[in-house]
Amino acid sequence: MKIETPYYLLDERKLLCNLRRIARLKRRSGAKCVLALKCFSTWAVFPLLRQYLDGTTSSALYEVRLGAEEFGGETHAYCVGYKPEEMPAIRRYANKVIFNSLSQLDHLAPTVRPRSIGLRVNPGFSYSHYELADPACAFSRLGVRDTAAVRRAVECGAVEGLMFHFNCENADFPALVHMLDRLTAQYAFELERVRWVSLGGGIAFTNDGYPLEALAARLQEFTRRFDVQVYLEPGEAVVTRTTELVTTIVDIVHNEADIAIVDAAVEPHMLDLLIYRDPAKGVAGATGGPHRYRLAGRTCLAGDVFGDFAFPRPLRVGQRLRIQDAGGYTMVKKNWFNGVAMPAIVVRRLDGTIDVVRRFGYTDFKNSLS
Ligand SMILES: *Cc1c(COP(=O)(O)O)cnc(C)c1O
């Protein structure tokens, strides 16, 4: 069976490799891991993820609900700005509710009791290669910066937990350790008084060669010192290297360079490449060689480019190209720009079965507008 392109192909065996690393970290450290749905919400594979992860965390009500309905386990709610009318639903779906500010904590925490209440703290430092994704950037609204106010909130028992999300694609373990040391020095008083602490996402601990045992030891030490339940909120680390965007070359044009145009596009299907100005991580078969191509999408945006890749043989129209590492921050962000056909979602199950779990058509495009 040949599936019509474009489609995202998620490979459960590859997911399992990441999940086993996560399981090892959990076992050795005592930390719990909840999936950050804003990175990846493809619920067709939740039955597999659920066996290894403790639940989900979210950025807004619909994610909270999806986590509760389709994943189960622990459902953490977080939102940069809740609306009062959303709180009954938040309370229904979430076990833990994390507030982003003291004003929202004061006003809205009473509406979600007896759920466990947390507060996001901005420690004033972070690790990110991108200014756009730096939670400790100047004027950041992400978490409470006022240390005296955090202390008061903890002291009066208004919060049971704290959340620090201060990493983005951090593969540098010594840098992480340094920041954890700063965190524990800066917030020792608070950490000794809460029951749970989430260290957020953004730690690239499922990468090959990451010092997983050392991270586990550091987290275990943190747990013991403060007598807290530690949580991590991995998103990218769960789905990295598991998913391809499978495309077909529809044309090859030449303008100083050879440009292969595929039946997908960057802005609607892999938006983060455009936002962070990164090329795609790789293309299957682009192993180097004399045949260099610029790989481009088929929208009218001049910068709709996946990247430049070199192949051992010339490409031809009709040939399939598999763009790699298309799992995180892709399907959750897809849009209908240019009315380009939306990639289907396809899962290669553990037993090798190929499941086309979702196809999108003209009606979906039309119904997304009115
Ligand atoms: C984005 C985000 C995550 C997940 O980040 P990854 O880099 O995908 O691991 C976790 N927690 C919070 C609060 C976030 O904003």
The ligand as a Gaussian input file, in Angstrom:
#p B3LYP/6-31G(d) Opt

LIG

0 1
 C        7.349000      24.418000      26.183000
 C        7.253000      23.948000      27.561000
 C        7.604000      22.634000      27.898000
 C        8.149000      21.639000      26.893000
 O        9.349000      22.083000      26.360000
 P       10.240000      21.132000      25.419000
 O       11.334000      22.029000      25.010000
 O        9.397000      20.709000      24.273000
 O       10.690000      19.999000      26.263000
 C        7.452000      22.241000      29.207000
 N        6.977000      23.095000      30.144000
 C        6.620000      24.365000      29.858000
 C        6.094000      25.238000      30.929000
 C        6.746000      24.835000      28.562000
 O        6.413000      26.100000      28.278000

